[in-house]
């Protein structure tokens, strides 16, 4: 069996283990072991991948395997990875690992929580290793469904409303997507669901023109594309910590990855022609999300709108259709995934102690919980693009890459997107100043404890990853660059 | 020359060590570690300077050395961010200035910050700042400079907000970061434009004088100015933010909420001159590609300088006076660059500007550290709480006087030489500008001696316990900096740092020198008359020029403008409507769909009534309809 399938198998086995587990301790052991295994697998995969490349393997996808699944529709279970999916798998593994530690003490129904959590992970990992459109779509759906229950049961606030809204909006997106995928299958004339084979096939330009928007919007809903982003603030605000982490950290990246791997890769002509519409929309997302974040008072809403802004930048950069900007988009997915997960983890930890996320009721926490405070500042600095942390690398790649575009239109929009760096600083510093500095807002907060060992594990791993990308980005950016070439060549046709 | 890497790297290591392990250390130990590391870095800088200035001159021109340069991030094949070390006269000079002042501040803080909560954190941040600032000045390319530019910004943010439980400090740190971030947006866009047309970030290529590099931008213009002018003006905007040029200076006076040694290091001697350094670094590009921007720089510098000098005359917080004085002096440096030419004797302004940067760093650090000693003694920033301190603080008094004489431009103190050359260059460029700057120089002498007299002479105020001189760790830096200020004027600066890296023979312009000394002496005389003893003249003047006095006290209402922009425009004018739109329109539409489908299903639910009669009725009607359709159509 191909070792990539382990990424799907491990979460499934974890579910089995959880099913058998009786005590809370056993549940934790199973979850922690499985998550560590996945992280080890992902790190191993990075080395294996770089090793193969160094050895001169120039195949588009490495470690491929396929087996027939449903012959009449040419559906295969086929897997393979390139530099981009390797990066995404690493991201997912880190988030799952830290997510498990962040939800160490859920308080109730732990077993069921982790069961759904593992199912969600299965979908995420499966999505990134698939190179068959149908399998990809299936995993995509697997990742979406558990979200409904995770928010509806373990969430807080208006959780039923949020869960319903999120699920319905994302399902509407996948309906468009399914239509698009079927269109691609039937109209490409290739009788194949395999991405690589489809990329070589020629889909007539007129067909591309109506398929491209379907697929792009379908995935774009998950990537918080304006104006289909409103599920995100409500959804994140109501979701439990680990689910917010996984959702903003990884699930939203499924959107960006899909736009890029399916919409742009398979329909380059439409991408070239129609990009401008979506550049306008994503350009709006970037600035609009940032401005919206300024006036929010709930920590999770602030972060959710900030995600709209940052994820908008991902889609924006993908649409620039050049190597530097696309590379930046992938880096931004990683960077945003890590730092937003860190944010949600920290917000969860603060909420767990103070029982409020309203910044008007918080203050002076730095003095009470210095560790969490420092981590929050680091997350904030990463978010506003401080050099040495991951956000800077990604944003600079995006800005420089987008600005290299030959069209004035694209360059003007790049400048508009650039202004987000100032607005981001405004809302980040506003929150940091309000909740961490100053005097303690509530006397009861004075007695609160700082982070414990599992919370520290979770935050430290995330910070190390953020700083790692920020300090030494070259290997990662080179790994991604190598895999972008086929897509760039396709686009330039 | 590889050891120069250590100058940058050592403070970084010290930051990481103190940041991660600082809590476990005794405060004193953390302080010693930070200070010793900086002492080593300073020693290495002096060795570098000696080594560079003695051996780098080839055919009478200083070469640029690049002992280290490696690729950090690729954009395209040709465009990439490198990190490295570039040594040329200005970089080496800055290394010396930064490490010297930083070392003095480290030493001084051992006494000044003694017993403060977060002492280890303070030293960690100081190390972080030193690292970032040193990385900035040795940058080999404009993107490396931008990286470290942001890092100094954040270290400044952290240090201004060091007393994070104090609301004013938090607000000041936020303001400083946001205003400079806004300016940095200009810087970033400038870099994007510049690199788009030239295809390189490298300083060495940009400043080589090779005009073919800029051929791509030839003939392109936007709103009447060439694209290169726009790019360079935007880059200057970044510099103007960091260097607190009008109207982006609003953050600097507030930044005085930070600990005083920090004000000395960051907000007087080093970080705030980064903008001047940036323009100096790209000077050939400015001169050859966008001379119009140089004029803009000169004008901005002059306006800032005059404005800040006027405001400084009426402030009562001694750190605020010094802050406005810093803004004013940086204005002088900008004017120097703006009026300068590139080759030979045309380059007087450039040389003078760099010289002034050097001397100003020393005497302004001295003034701030002296102010720290005074605040330490009387526990207040307000002039009204001081007076007659000369006999309590003899060392502080004398060193402070040296610095005041230097900034006022009295020979033979260092400030005289550097400022005088700037004035000479300015007169040569444009007599009106020269007159404005001379007037500003007079104001400088006036407000500095106003400060001096009100602190050390005037009416002695009563203190609960007699103020006493600061400990040795604080007075040693004062004496050292005073000594430097005494002799620095005689450094043959033209031999080291010039616009074209060749020797520049300095001739004192006697006319300009005599006039400026005369103006300074008159200004000091006036200050003596007004403030030496208690006098009613200042109050009477204030009532006579009531409007001007009130406006200057309120810094000409620029802080209100800042508040208006952030609170009224960004917060209430844009963000609130956007959030409202998102909640009610975008989200409202989505909810509308949900309500609509609910209604729809509600209205067709009636068909599924479960009543057989109704179903049969519908079936019959349907059959009839079909029959009718089939038969008649």
Interface residues (C-beta under 8 A of the other chain):
Chain A: X165 X168 X169 X226 X227 X229 X230 X231 X288 X291 X292 X294 X295 X296 X323 X324 X364 X366 X367 X381 X384 X385 X386 X387 X388 X392 X393 X396 X397 X399 X400 X401 X403 X404 X411 X414 X415 X418 X419 X421 X422 X423 X425 X426 X429 X430 X433 X436 X437 X438 X439 X473 X474 X477 X478 X481
Chain B: X71 X72 X73 X74 X75 X76 X79 X81 X143 X146 X147 X148 X150 X151 X154 X161 X164 X165 X167 X170 X171 X173 X174 X177 X178 X181 X182 X184 X185 X188 X189 X192 X195 X196 X566 X570 X571 X574 X575 X576 X578 X579 X582 X586 X587 X589 X590 X594
